[in-house]
Amino acid sequence: MYPEDDSIEAVSARLAKVRLVLNLSKREFAEKAGLSEQQYGPYENAKRELSLVAAKKLRSAYSLQLDFIYFGKTDDLPHKIAKHL
């Protein structure tokens, strides 16, 4: 999708794609990770850079590797997500 791209737009697109693959609303996706929709929305909308704290919460909730979130590396993603990218 956006290999090796760490731009705010690429990170945003990866987050949106994962959320859609999991068939979750922004609110559901955010809340499962311990974030509010208000906190999460600007990350997915490319209005704010994803913080490390938020990325770690997404990693814990969805088994997303930080290398995937920030750089698009799909090697260690859960199969359910990786097969749709």
trRosetta pair geometry for C-beta under 8 A, 3 or more apart (Angstrom, degrees):
i j d omega theta_ij theta_ji phi_ij phi_ji
1 10 7.9 141 119 -154 95 87
1 13 6.7 -166 156 124 125 120
1 14 6.7 143 92 -89 142 79
1 17 6.7 -79 -118 -37 165 169
1 72 6.3 -145 67 -145 88 118
1 85 5.8 -78 -27 -170 119 95
2 5 3.8 -82 164 49 99 130
2 7 7.6 -105 -180 41 139 96
2 9 8.0 179 -114 106 157 80
2 10 3.6 -172 147 -142 159 109
2 13 6.1 108 -20 70 135 131
2 14 6.7 -102 39 -52 117 100
2 72 4.8 -146 85 -85 71 146
3 72 5.0 -152 -114 111 30 135
3 73 7.8 73 -144 -80 73 51
4 71 5.7 -5 -124 -175 38 93
4 72 6.1 -80 -16 55 26 116
4 73 7.7 56 -73 -60 59 82
5 10 3.8 -177 113 -94 111 166
5 71 7.3 138 50 -153 32 46
5 72 5.8 44 39 -15 75 140
6 10 6.6 -100 -106 69 5 130
6 11 6.9 30 -163 -51 50 105
6 70 5.3 12 -127 168 100 79
6 71 5.5 -22 -74 -91 94 65
7 10 4.6 94 56 5 83 102
7 11 7.1 -151 91 -3 43 85
8 11 5.9 -53 -147 38 32 111
8 12 6.2 37 152 -22 64 110
8 46 5.0 113 133 -149 98 86
8 48 7.9 -162 -151 110 128 15
8 49 5.5 -91 -104 -93 107 72
8 50 7.9 163 -134 -6 73 79
9 12 5.5 -55 -147 38 30 116
9 13 6.3 31 154 -21 64 105
9 46 5.0 23 -96 -117 58 146
10 13 5.7 -51 -146 35 31 111
10 14 6.5 32 155 -19 64 104
10 72 6.5 -60 166 -54 121 120
11 14 5.8 -55 -151 35 31 111
11 15 6.5 30 152 -18 64 105
11 43 7.4 -77 126 -178 109 87
11 46 7.8 133 67 -101 84 81
11 49 7.6 60 59 -147 155 63
11 50 5.3 -132 156 0 141 126
11 69 6.4 39 -143 165 93 68
11 70 6.3 -4 -100 -116 113 42
12 15 5.9 -57 -151 35 29 110
12 16 6.4 27 154 -16 65 108
12 43 6.6 -177 -103 152 76 53
12 44 5.5 114 -154 -160 80 30
12 45 6.6 -95 -148 62 131 7
12 46 3.9 -65 -40 -62 163 85
13 16 5.7 -55 -146 38 31 111
13 17 6.2 33 155 -22 66 107
14 17 5.7 -54 -146 35 30 112
14 18 6.4 30 157 -18 64 105
14 68 6.8 174 -177 154 141 80
14 69 6.4 170 107 -135 138 41
14 72 6.3 -143 -81 -96 136 74
15 18 6.0 -56 -150 36 30 109
15 19 6.3 29 154 -18 64 109
15 43 6.1 44 15 128 176 103
15 44 4.9 -123 103 -100 125 82
15 50 7.4 164 -53 -82 139 138
15 58 7.5 -65 -120 -138 101 158
15 69 7.3 45 -70 -140 86 86
16 19 5.7 -57 -149 37 30 113
16 20 6.3 27 155 -17 66 108
16 44 5.2 115 -68 -160 85 103
17 20 5.8 -58 -147 39 29 109
17 21 6.2 33 154 -22 65 106
17 84 7.5 177 169 117 98 106
17 85 6.5 83 145 -105 139 88
18 21 5.6 -52 -146 34 31 113
18 22 6.4 19 157 -8 64 110
18 62 6.7 80 166 161 133 156
18 64 6.6 -1 -129 -90 162 134
18 81 5.7 5 -128 -143 87 125
19 22 6.0 -66 -151 45 28 104
19 24 5.4 -97 -163 67 76 94
19 26 6.8 21 -169 -94 155 53
19 29 4.4 -27 -122 -87 107 157
19 44 7.1 -4 -3 -115 149 140
20 23 7.1 32 -177 -78 37 40
21 80 7.3 138 148 139 115 80
21 81 5.4 107 108 -127 152 66
21 84 4.4 157 -119 76 121 155
21 85 7.7 -40 -67 -54 148 77
22 29 7.0 121 77 -99 132 100
22 62 7.4 -83 -65 -128 153 122
22 80 7.8 70 -92 131 76 119
22 81 7.3 -15 -55 -91 92 94
24 28 4.1 -132 -167 91 99 117
24 29 4.3 130 111 -60 129 85
24 32 7.4 -65 -147 2 157 135
25 28 4.6 94 49 8 80 101
25 29 6.8 -146 88 -5 39 88
26 29 5.8 -59 -146 40 29 112
26 30 6.0 26 158 -18 66 111
26 37 5.4 87 120 -139 99 100
26 40 6.3 175 178 102 92 121
26 41 6.1 56 170 -91 144 78
26 44 6.4 -136 -123 39 112 158
27 30 5.9 -60 -146 39 26 109
27 31 6.0 18 162 -15 65 113
27 37 4.3 -32 -100 -73 71 128
28 31 6.0 -59 -139 40 25 106
28 32 6.3 27 162 -21 63 107
29 32 6.3 -57 -151 31 23 109
29 33 6.9 7 155 -4 58 112
29 40 6.9 170 98 166 95 160
30 33 6.1 -77 -161 45 30 102
30 35 4.3 -92 -170 87 86 95
30 36 6.1 0 144 129 132 14
30 37 4.9 166 42 -85 154 49
30 39 6.7 144 -161 66 127 89
30 40 3.5 -134 -103 -3 117 151
30 41 7.7 -28 -68 -39 146 64
31 34 7.5 56 -170 -69 34 17
31 35 7.1 -107 -74 65 28 53
31 36 7.3 34 -83 -114 73 36
31 37 7.4 -20 -42 -47 89 78
32 61 5.0 123 128 -168 89 134
32 62 7.7 82 111 -57 123 90
33 40 7.5 109 60 -89 127 130
33 54 7.7 60 137 -165 132 69
33 57 4.4 97 169 138 96 100
33 58 5.0 -5 -131 -87 147 54
33 60 7.3 124 -141 67 76 87
33 61 3.9 -111 -96 1 70 155
33 62 7.1 -34 -82 -15 107 99
34 57 5.0 -118 56 -154 107 128
34 61 7.1 -164 1 -59 85 126
35 39 4.5 -125 -173 84 98 125
35 40 4.6 109 119 -54 132 101
35 54 6.1 49 -87 -133 140 95
35 57 6.0 127 -40 108 101 151
36 39 4.6 98 53 4 79 99
36 40 6.9 -160 88 -1 41 89
37 40 5.8 -62 -139 46 32 105
37 41 5.7 48 162 -42 68 104
38 41 6.2 -34 -133 14 22 118
39 42 7.7 -76 176 29 28 98
39 43 7.9 15 140 -10 62 112
39 54 7.0 -169 150 -103 111 124
40 43 5.7 -65 -165 33 49 114
40 44 6.4 29 152 -9 83 108
40 54 7.3 160 -100 -156 69 128
41 44 6.2 -68 -150 43 32 101
41 45 5.8 12 162 -5 71 118
41 47 7.7 5 123 33 77 127
42 45 5.7 -63 -131 52 31 104
42 47 3.9 -87 -150 71 85 109
42 48 3.9 39 136 14 122 110
43 46 8.0 26 172 -70 26 30
43 47 7.9 -66 -43 49 20 75
43 48 6.1 -54 -73 75 55 89
43 49 7.8 12 -118 148 77 16
43 50 4.7 70 -141 -90 116 83
43 54 6.4 -154 -69 132 154 154
50 54 5.6 -123 -167 82 79 120
50 55 5.3 89 146 -61 116 99
50 69 6.8 -119 111 162 160 115
50 70 7.6 -140 71 -88 127 79
51 54 4.6 92 58 10 87 100
51 55 6.8 -150 94 -6 44 87
52 55 5.5 -54 -142 39 33 114
52 56 6.2 36 156 -22 66 104
53 56 6.0 -55 -152 33 27 110
53 57 6.8 27 150 -18 61 104
54 57 5.6 -53 -152 34 35 113
54 58 6.5 34 151 -17 67 104
55 58 5.7 -54 -149 38 33 111
55 59 6.3 41 149 -24 65 104
55 66 5.9 72 152 -119 125 90
55 69 5.2 149 -145 120 107 159
55 70 7.1 17 -135 -50 151 99
56 59 5.3 -47 -146 33 34 118
56 60 6.4 34 155 -18 64 103
56 66 7.6 -6 -82 -79 61 113
57 60 5.8 -54 -149 36 31 109
57 61 6.2 22 157 -13 65 111
58 61 5.9 -59 -140 43 30 106
58 62 5.8 -24 178 29 67 114
58 64 5.4 -27 135 48 95 131
58 69 6.5 115 92 -99 133 141
59 62 7.2 -84 -129 57 13 75
59 63 7.2 25 -175 -137 53 14
59 64 5.2 -106 -104 69 53 73
59 65 6.8 61 -128 -111 104 18
59 66 6.0 -23 -81 -56 136 76
59 69 7.2 -84 -68 -23 90 139
62 78 7.6 -118 165 8 70 131
62 81 7.5 77 168 -58 109 148
63 77 7.6 117 116 -156 93 49
63 78 4.9 81 88 -43 131 113
64 68 5.6 -116 -173 74 84 126
64 69 5.5 85 141 -56 120 101
64 77 6.9 6 -123 -121 60 87
64 81 7.5 -57 -92 95 87 175
65 68 4.6 96 64 2 85 100
65 69 7.1 -157 95 -5 45 85
65 73 7.1 -61 93 84 129 98
65 75 7.8 -26 35 66 160 79
65 76 4.8 75 -43 78 145 113
65 77 6.6 -106 10 -74 101 62
66 69 5.4 -52 -142 38 39 112
66 70 5.8 11 168 4 73 113
67 70 6.7 -65 -132 52 20 91
67 71 5.3 -44 -170 48 60 115
67 73 4.1 -33 142 51 108 125
67 75 7.6 -13 99 38 137 102
67 76 7.4 75 54 35 122 112
68 71 7.2 -73 -101 61 11 68
68 72 6.4 28 -152 -138 50 13
68 73 5.5 -103 -78 67 56 60
68 74 6.0 79 -112 -92 108 45
68 76 7.4 -131 -35 63 116 79
68 77 5.6 91 -86 -72 157 105
73 76 7.7 28 122 20 99 85
74 77 5.1 -43 -161 1 69 125
74 82 5.4 125 178 -129 109 97
74 85 5.8 -165 -111 84 142 146
77 81 5.0 -102 166 83 119 112
77 82 4.1 146 85 -64 116 100
77 85 7.4 50 70 6 167 142
78 81 5.0 76 68 15 86 102
78 82 6.7 -172 85 -9 38 95
79 82 5.6 -60 -130 43 31 109
79 83 5.9 33 172 -26 68 107
80 83 6.9 -54 -148 26 15 107
80 84 7.8 -2 153 -4 48 111
81 84 6.4 -78 -167 39 35 103
81 85 6.8 29 149 -27 72 111
82 85 5.9 -60 -150 25 38 112
